[in-house]
């Protein structure tokens, strides 16, 4: 804010960080049955009531909420400790890996909206196949398989520490028959026309490899299949966008502009390239492009 001191800004913003932590704690207490000292529980309840209209309505988003707050707070601490790091997603901190993974579960709401708007996006038909590129700890793959019971999901990644957690998560979720995990670089996808839809997590992909990844994904799509790239999203104000761009760069990605990304999809022969209108709460923007049925 104009005229505000650095200390004043830090104090004001600390309240936002503590609020996020308290809300995540509230969600855990009310969904995991944690034994909490009564006065602490009462204060968490009051804080949640101050922050949201219906704090009791946590629902299936609980894991995503807790994952998001855990990951962002840990990443924020890492930013303070190592402000110069860019272009690397080599985190081996299990809490960060699992937190980001659990946050990604909420992207399923974006997929659901896409199925309502995009002609021929097959998530619910028997035999439909979905590829989760950069599956990480596989929480998005698990959530997608749960939400679309007819869908066969494959998750690929090249980061073995995350895949080790992913294998455990898939097994614990009872999804080994529905979710296949593979150690594979997205650039090495074969052109077998295997998938009806492919997710690309652009914040974790260096700009210079994205055109190659898009080309490989197009070859791996069945005719009529949809490529679904995603980027980070926020409230839309300038400060939020700058913070998103910083997080993207530190994650190894490029802060894509919508028109830039849509043009890239069109340049690779994808039809109906567009941004899916955002109606979901997850902090993600979803884009889409369809491989021509005749190609």
C-alpha positions in Angstrom: 0.0 0.0 0.0 1.3 3.5 -0.8 3.2 5.0 2.1 3.3 1.8 4.1 6.6 0.8 5.7 8.2 -2.6 5.1 7.5 -3.5 8.8 3.9 -2.4 8.5 3.4 -4.5 5.4 5.1 -7.5 7.0 2.8 -7.3 10.1 -0.3 -7.0 7.9 0.7 -9.9 5.7 1.6 -12.1 8.6 -2.1 -12.0 9.6 -2.9 -13.5 6.2 -0.4 -16.3 6.7 -1.6 -17.1 10.2 -5.2 -17.0 8.9 -4.4 -19.6 6.3 -2.7 -21.8 8.8 -5.6 -21.5 11.3 -8.1 -22.4 8.6 -6.1 -25.5 7.6 -5.9 -26.5 11.3 -9.6 -26.0 11.6 -10.2 -28.3 8.6 -8.0 -31.0 10.0 -9.6 -30.8 13.5 -13.1 -31.2 11.9 -12.3 -33.9 9.4 -9.7 -36.0 11.1 -11.1 -36.2 14.6 -8.0 -34.7 16.2 -7.8 -34.3 20.0 -7.4 -30.6 20.5 -7.4 -28.6 23.7 -10.9 -27.0 24.1 -9.8 -23.4 24.1 -7.7 -23.9 21.0 -10.6 -25.6 19.3 -13.0 -22.7 20.2 -10.6 -20.2 18.8 -10.1 -22.1 15.6 -13.9 -22.3 15.2 -14.2 -18.5 15.7 -11.4 -17.7 13.3 -13.0 -20.0 10.6 -16.3 -18.2 11.2 -14.6 -14.9 10.6 -13.0 -16.1 7.4 -15.8 -18.0 5.6 -19.6 -17.9 5.6 -20.2 -21.6 6.2 -17.1 -23.0 7.9 -18.8 -26.3 8.7 -19.2 -27.1 4.9 -15.7 -28.5 4.3 -16.8 -31.5 2.3 -14.5 -33.4 -0.1 -12.2 -30.4 -0.5 -10.6 -31.0 2.9 -7.4 -32.7 1.6 -6.9 -30.1 -1.0 -7.2 -27.2 1.5 -4.8 -28.7 3.9 -2.4 -29.7 1.1 -2.5 -26.2 -0.4 -1.7 -24.4 2.9 1.0 -26.9 3.9 2.7 -26.6 0.5 2.5 -22.8 0.2 3.8 -22.2 3.8 6.7 -24.6 3.2 7.5 -23.1 -0.2 7.3 -19.6 1.4 9.8 -20.6 4.0 12.1 -22.0 1.3 11.8 -18.7 -0.6 13.0 -16.8 2.5 15.9 -19.3 3.1 16.9 -19.5 -0.6 15.6 -16.5 -2.5 17.9 -16.9 -5.5 16.8 -20.4 -6.5 14.9 -20.7 -9.8 13.9 -23.3 -12.3 14.0 -26.4 -10.1 11.3 -28.7 -8.8 13.7 -31.1 -7.1 12.0 -30.9 -3.7 12.5 -34.1 -1.6 10.5 -32.6 1.4 7.7 -35.1 1.7 5.4 -32.5 3.2 5.8 -30.3 0.1 5.5 -33.1 -2.4 2.3 -34.5 -0.7 0.9 -31.0 -0.1 1.2 -29.9 -3.7 -0.2 -33.3 -4.7 -3.2 -33.1 -2.5 -3.9 -29.5 -3.7 -3.9 -30.8 -7.3 -6.9 -33.1 -6.4 -9.2 -30.0 -6.7 -8.3 -29.8 -10.4 -10.9 -32.5 -10.9 -13.5 -29.8 -10.6 -12.0 -28.1 -13.7 -12.0 -31.4 -15.6 -15.7 -31.9 -14.7 -16.5 -28.4 -16.0 -14.5 -29.1 -19.2 -16.5 -32.3 -19.9 -19.6 -30.1 -19.8 -18.2 -27.6 -22.3 -15.9 -29.4 -24.6 -17.4 -31.5 -27.3 -16.1 -35.1 -27.3 -14.1 -34.9 -24.1 -14.4 -38.5 -23.0 -14.0 -39.0 -19.2 -17.1 -41.0 -18.5 -17.3 -43.4 -21.4 -16.2 -47.0 -21.0 -12.7 -47.5 -22.2 -11.7 -43.8 -21.9 -8.1 -43.1 -21.1 -6.4 -40.1 -19.4 -2.7 -39.3 -19.1 -1.5 -37.3 -16.1 1.8 -35.8 -17.1 4.1 -34.9 -14.1 1.9 -37.0 -11.8 4.1 -36.3 -8.8 2.6 -38.1 -5.8 -0.4 -39.2 -8.0 -3.1 -37.4 -6.0 -4.6 -35.9 -9.1 -4.5 -39.3 -10.9 -6.3 -40.8 -7.9 -8.9 -38.1 -7.6 -9.6 -38.2 -11.4 -10.0 -42.0 -11.3 -12.4 -41.7 -8.3 -14.5 -38.9 -9.9 -14.8 -40.7 -13.3 -15.3 -44.4 -12.5 -15.1 -45.5 -16.2 -11.8 -43.8 -16.8 -8.4 -45.5 -17.0 -5.6 -43.2 -15.7 -1.9 -43.3 -16.4 0.5 -41.1 -14.5 4.0 -40.4 -15.7 6.9 -38.6 -14.1 10.7 -38.6 -14.1 11.2 -37.6 -10.4 11.7 -40.8 -8.5 11.3 -39.5 -5.0 7.8 -38.3 -5.9 7.0 -41.6 -7.7 8.0 -43.6 -4.6 5.3 -41.7 -2.7 2.9 -42.0 -5.6 3.1 -45.8 -5.6 2.4 -45.8 -1.9 -0.5 -43.4 -2.3 -2.1 -45.4 -5.1 -1.8 -48.6 -3.2 -3.2 -47.0 0.0 -6.1 -45.6 -2.0 -6.9 -49.0 -3.4 -6.4 -47.7 -7.0 -3.8 -50.1 -8.4 -6.2 -51.5 -10.9 -7.3 -48.1 -12.1 -4.1 -46.0 -12.0 -0.9 -47.0 -13.7 2.3 -45.2 -12.8 5.3 -45.1 -15.2 8.8 -43.5 -15.1 8.7 -41.6 -18.4 9.6 -38.2 -19.7 6.7 -36.4 -21.5 9.0 -35.7 -24.4 9.4 -39.5 -24.9 5.7 -40.2 -25.4 5.2 -42.5 -28.3 2.7 -41.7 -31.0 0.4 -44.5 -30.4 -2.8 -42.5 -30.3 -3.4 -43.9 -26.8 -5.2 -41.2 -24.8 -8.5 -39.4 -24.9 -7.2 -36.6 -22.8 -3.8 -35.4 -21.6 -3.1 -33.0 -18.7 0.1 -30.9 -18.9 1.1 -29.0 -15.7 2.8 -26.0 -17.2 4.1 -24.4 -14.0 6.6 -27.3 -13.6 7.8 -27.4 -17.3 10.6 -25.1 -18.6 9.4 -22.9 -21.5 11.9 -24.3 -23.9 10.5 -27.8 -23.7 6.8 -27.0 -23.7 6.5 -27.0 -27.5 8.2 -30.4 -27.6 5.9 -31.7 -24.9 2.8 -30.4 -26.7 4.0 -32.0 -30.0 4.6 -35.3 -28.2 1.2 -35.1 -26.5 -0.6 -34.4 -29.8 0.9 -37.6 -31.2 -0.2 -39.6 -28.2 -3.8 -38.3 -28.4 -6.5 -40.3 -30.1 -8.1 -38.4 -33.0 -10.7 -36.1 -31.4 -8.8 -36.2 -28.0 -8.2 -33.1 -25.9 -4.9 -31.7 -24.6 -5.5 -29.9 -21.3 -2.7 -27.7 -20.2 -3.0 -25.9 -16.9 -1.3 -22.9 -15.2 -1.5 -21.4 -11.7 -4.4 -18.9 -11.0 -5.2 -16.4 -8.4 -7.7 -13.6 -7.5 -6.7 -11.5 -10.5 -5.1 -8.4 -8.8 -1.6 -7.4 -9.7 0.0 -8.5 -6.5 -1.5 -11.9 -6.7 -0.4 -12.3 -10.3 3.2 -11.2 -9.4 3.3 -13.8 -6.6 1.9 -16.5 -9.0 4.5 -15.6 -11.6 7.3 -15.8 -8.9 6.0 -19.2 -7.8 5.9 -20.4 -11.4 9.4 -19.3 -12.2 10.7 -20.9 -9.0 8.9 -24.1 -9.9 10.7 -24.2 -13.2 7.9 -22.9 -15.5 7.1 -19.9 -17.6 4.3 -17.4 -16.7 2.3 -18.0 -19.8 -0.1 -15.3 -21.0 -3.5 -16.7 -22.2 -3.1 -15.5 -25.8 0.5 -16.8 -25.9 -0.6 -20.3 -24.8 -3.7 -20.5 -27.0 -1.5 -19.5 -30.0 1.0 -22.3 -29.1 -1.8 -24.9 -29.1 -3.1 -23.6 -32.4 0.4 -23.7 -33.9 0.6 -27.4 -33.2 -2.6 -28.1 -35.1 -5.0 -28.3 -32.2 -8.5 -27.2 -33.0 -10.8 -25.1 -30.8 -7.9 -23.9 -28.7 -9.3 -22.0 -25.8 -9.3 -21.2 -22.1 -12.0 -23.1 -20.2 -14.1 -20.5 -18.3 -13.2 -20.9 -14.7 -16.0 -21.8 -12.3 -14.0 -23.9 -9.8 -12.2 -22.9 -6.6 -8.9 -24.6 -7.3 -6.1 -22.0 -8.1 -5.7 -23.3 -11.7 -6.5 -22.0 -15.1 -7.4 -24.7 -17.6 -6.8 -24.5 -21.4 -7.8 -26.9 -24.1 -7.1 -27.9 -27.7 -8.5 -30.8 -29.7 -6.7 -33.1 -32.1 -8.6 -33.2 -35.3 -10.5 -36.4 -35.8 -9.0 -36.8 -39.3 -5.4 -36.4 -38.2 
